[in-house]
């Protein structure tokens, strides 16, 4: 079906008066939110300081707990000021007062909609994408600092304490932002289009999750102003209770991500369950949507566990509870149990969206239907189910009951079965295909290469005898980066190159894209593959001093890491060149995809579809000349006719 048949009519202008430039500047937006966040922090910090001082005076206890009360209350004030300044409190207050609900936050205010609450899922997705890429580059810069420190076998540049803060900031920010890295930008943008909907189920909650993610990133950066934190991204007790005030920023930022992750997952599930177009049966859902569904299930079930654990640490630090204080009856091991019960599903919150992207891309550039569609769906659900049964392999060296080790060793190895099913889907789709090696396809193929090394190295960590040798070493770090950066980040890059033309209407430069890919792929492997050897040679993680015999190896790894960082600058340059200067029109369907989202104009109009489509078939009917069109969009509507948008 030609895209012209689904062109949108000219939208009838709303009678709502559009505010002037000054009205928009002084209204609810990120500037006003920042001001109120600062005011909220100052006011509640002062109240918390008074409460803490009064508590010390009454009990006669010393210490710095009163500072924790003040800082935590100040951050609560900053959160309230932030969401209030963006306008999120207007709707509940209006409903309490009996005023009718409105959707004035849609797309009335031009470029300002990107700096405020907006209920258009496409605007929220682009806000997400910019925020995620911004914090991704900040976290990458921290990685460059880490590798700079490791060019010497003695802590010379930052010192041991600051080095731990760098490691914690890098790991926490990467995990926080990559948790939202696909569900946020690509999930929010594409899922309504792929299921034939005009919106997400809860538009304001969708926007709220984006702005909470942004605030979480800035609060985490504020940890450096509060003395940093020595726990790494895992926040282990009892270090978390003994740390300086920077750990409070870690706790609040991670808690905000937990709230955002649970809300975006619930919103995604409700959207897919309730807003599918007629004919969009479950066996016709694009595989990308299935990936978002399984990821959302994990987010809804796992994120509240993290949130509860973080609140318990905050209480230990501020009001003298003893959940994780061993000297007073608590258990630091309880933190490990709670954290990794979230933490290992979190790994698949990162991996499953990567599976979804690459399995969506492969059929388009192989020009073949997705092989084993139902097997792929079953594999994703198998991974989601098993991810809750493996977390204690992180505790093999933590003194857990030795009788539990065989069970968790077995379940950890068993999860490779549904993961292998996804690999079989990819190989079956590529078998005897006429592959077009576009930039998105290159990133999709690299995903499987990298993830294979991550999976094979994971076998050594799932078996107790070998884990005893490699636990806490750079072998673990190499495994983790092959799984997450080699998997999720490569998939995310492929998804950006593939769907950004739909989101913006402009395509990225193909030559710069291939330079970016080959540089990133080569230097990623040159950076992290040698770290398997470093781990086997006994180099521990999170330590800036190491044996002098490993100096040459670390200099090589650092040099490769700097080149890997430079490859990301090529990507940034491609974005700026293609979106700002060159601005070459991509067309409605530059990849000749049969996906429903590609049957719409680029960029997609405000209300997506002028008529809700009726779905005729699955989206992978490649190589079938007699296949029906993916959807029936109905007759074209002319503006002004009855039923026009």
LODRENVEX-364317 format. One record per residue (C-alpha): x, y, z; residue in one letter. Coordinates in steps of 0.25 Angstrom, whole numbers, plus 5000, padded with zeros to 4 digits. Layout:
N
XYZa...
// end
This chain:
645
500050005000x500650144996x500850235008x500050345000x498750265003x498950285018x499350435018x498750515029x497750625026x498050765030x497650775045x496550865048x497050985057x496750985071x495951095077x496951095089x497751225089x499251195088x500051275098x501051375094x502551345095x502551415109x501351335113x502051205110x503351245116x502651285129x501751165129x501951015133x503250975127x504650925131x505151065135x504051085145x504250945149x505650965152x505451085160x504351025169x505250895171x506350985176x505351055185x504750925190x506050875193x506450995201x505150995209x505050855213x506550845215x506350955226x505150875232x505950745232x507150815238x506250865249x505650725252x507050665252x507650765262x506350745271x506550595270x507950605274x507650705286x506550615291x507350475290x508750525293x509250445281x510350495272x510650465258x510250525244x508850465244x508250595245x508950635232x508350515225x506950555229x507150695224x507750645211x506650545208x505550635212x506250745203x506150645191x504750615194x504450765193x505250775180x504450655174x503150725178x503650865172x504050795160x502750725156x501950845161x502750935152x502450845140x500950845143x500750705147x500050755160x498950835152x498150705147x497950645161x497650775168x496650815157x495950675158x495950695173x495250825171x494250765161x494750835149x494650755135x495950685130x496650745118x497750695109x498250835106x499750785108x499750725095x500450795083x499950935083x501251015087x502250985076x503650955081x503250985095x502550855096x503950785097x504250865110x502950835118x501850735121x501350685108x500350565105x500750535091x501450405092x502350435081x502850565087x503050495100x503950385093x504750495087x504950555100x505350425106x506350405094x507050535096x507150515111x507650365110x508750405100x509150525109x509350445121x509950325113x511050425109x511250475123x511450325128x512350305116x513150415120x513350355134x513750235127x514850305120x515350365134x515350225139x516250175128x517150295129x517350255144x517650115140x518750155131x519650155144x519750045154x519650145165x518450235168x519150365163x518050445156x516750445165x517150365177x516550235183x515250305189x514950385177x515250265168x514150185175x513150305173x513450305158x513250155157x511950175164x511450285156x511850215143x511150085146x509950145153x509650245142x509850145131x508850045138x507850155141x507850215127x507950085120x506750035128x505950145121x506750145108x505850065100x504550055108x504550215108x504950265094x504650145085x503550075093x502750205095x502850245081x502650115074x501650035082x500450115079x500750125064x501049975063x499749935070x498950045063x498650135074x498650285075x499250295089x499750225101x498750185111x499250285122x499850405115x500150485127x500850365134x501650345121x502150485122x502350475137x503250355136x504150435126x504350555135x504550475147x505650405139x506350535136x506250585150x506850455155x508050475146x508350615151x508150565166x509150455163x510150555158x509950635170x510550525178x511950585174x511550715182x511150635194x512450555196x512250435186x511950295190x512850175192x511850065188x511950055173x510550035166x510149925175x510050015188x510449895197x510149905212x510749935222x511650025213x510350105209x509950125224x511450175227x511650265214x511650415213x510350495209x510650455194x509950325196x508650395199x508750455185x508950305180x507750255188x506850365183x507250355169x507150205168x505750215175x505250315165x505750215154x504950105161x503650185161x503850225147x504150085142x502950025149x502050135144x502550125129x502349975130x500949975135x500650085125x501149995113x500449875118x499049945119x499350005105x499649875098x498449805105x497349905103x497749995091x498049895080x497349925067x496249835061x496949705055x498249725064x498149595070x499249545079x499849465069x499949585060x500749675069x502049715064x503249645071x503649785076x502349795084x502549665090x503849705095x503249825101x502249745108x503149645114x504149755118x502949825125x502549705133x503949705138x503949845141x502549845149x502949725157x504449755160x504549905162x503649915174x504649815181x505749915178x504950035183x504549965196x506049925199x506450075196x505450125205x505950035216x507350085214x506850235215x506150195228x507450135234x508250265230x507150365235x506350305246x507250195252x506550075248x507449945247x506949865234x508449855229x509249885242x509849755247x510249805260x508849845264x508149715259x508049745244x508649675232x509549735221x509249605214x507749645213x508149765204x508849665195x507649575194x506649695191x507649765182x507949645173x506449605173x506349735165x507649735159x507649605151x506249635145x506849765142x507949705133x506749655125x506049785126x507249825118x507449705109x506049675105x505849805098x507149775090x506549645086x505249715081x506049825073x506949725065x505749625063x504949745057x506149795048x506549655043x505349625034x505349765028x506749745022x506749595020x505449615012x504949495019x503849465029x504349455044x504649305045x503949245057x503049355062x502449275073x503749215077x504249355078x503149405087x503249275096x504749305097x504449445102x503449395112x504449285116x505549385119x504549475127x504049355136x505449295138x506049435141x505349425155x506049295158x507549325157x507849445166x508549365176x509749335167x510149475171x510249415185x511149295183x512249365190x511449435201x511249315210x509849265206x509449125209x510349035201x509148945199x508549055190x509649065181x509348945172x507948995169x508349135165x509449085157x508448995150x507449105147x508549205143x509049105132x507549075129x507249215125x508249195113x507149105107x506049215104x507249315101x507749215090x506349205084x506449355081x507749325074x507149215066x506049315061x507149405056x507949295050x506749245043x506349375038x507749405032x507849265026x507949275010x507449425011x507849535002x508449625013x508549775011x509649825020x509049955024x509550025037x508349965045x508649825040x510149835043x509749875058x508749765059x509749655054x510849715063x509849695075x509849545073x511349535072x511549615084x510449555092x510949415089x512249445096x511449505108x510649375109x511849285107x512649355118x511349355127x511549205128x512849215136x512049305146x510849215147x511749095151x512149105166x513549055164x513949145153x513149265160x514049245172x515249285163x514649395155x513749465165x514049605167x515049615156x515049685143x514549555136x513249585142x513349725137x513649685123x512549585123x511549695128x511949795117x511949685106x510449655110x509949795113x510849895104x511149785094x509649755094x508749865098x509549985093x509849925080x508349895078x507950035083x508850095072x508250005062x506950045066x507250195065x507850185051x506650095047x505450185053x506050325054x505650355040x504150315044x504250405057x504950525050x504650515035x506150525032x507150405030x508550395036x509750395027x510050255023x511550275021x511750335035x510850225041x511750115035x512950185040x512250195054x511850045054x513249995050x514050075059x513050045071x513049895068x514549885066x514949965078x513849905087x514449775085x515849825087x515449885100x514749775107x515249645101x516649665108x515949685121x515549545121x517049515122x517249625132x516149555141x516849425140x518149485144x517549535157x517249685154x516049715164x514949815160x514749955166x516249965170x517150075165x518450005169x518849875162x520049785160x521049845152x521149725143x519749765137x520149905134x520449885119x519049815117x518349925124x519050035115x518549955103x517149945108x517150095112x517650125098x516550045091x515450105101x515850245097x515650205082x514350145086x513950275092x514350355080x513450265072x512250315080x512750455076x512550405061x511150375064x510850505071x511450575059x510550495050x509350535058x509750685057x510050685043x508850605038x507850665047x508350815047x509150845035x508950735024x507450705027x507250605016x505750555015x505650405017x504250385011x503150315018x503750175016x505250175013x505450035017x504249975010x503749915022x502349855024x502249895038x501049975042x501850095047x502450105033x501150125026x500950265032x501650395028x502950435033x502950495043x501650445049x500550545050x499950575064x498850475064x499550365057x498350315049x497250385043x496450255044x496750145053x497350035044x496749895042x497949795043x497949685032x499149605034x500449595042x501549705039x502549605033x501949565019x503249585012x503449504999x501949474997x501449554985x500049514988x500049555003x498949655006x499349795011x499649795026x498449885029x497249955024x497250105027x495850135021x495550245012x496350375012x495650475020x495650625016x495850735026x494450785030x493650665027x492950585038x493850505046x495150585042x496250585053x
// end
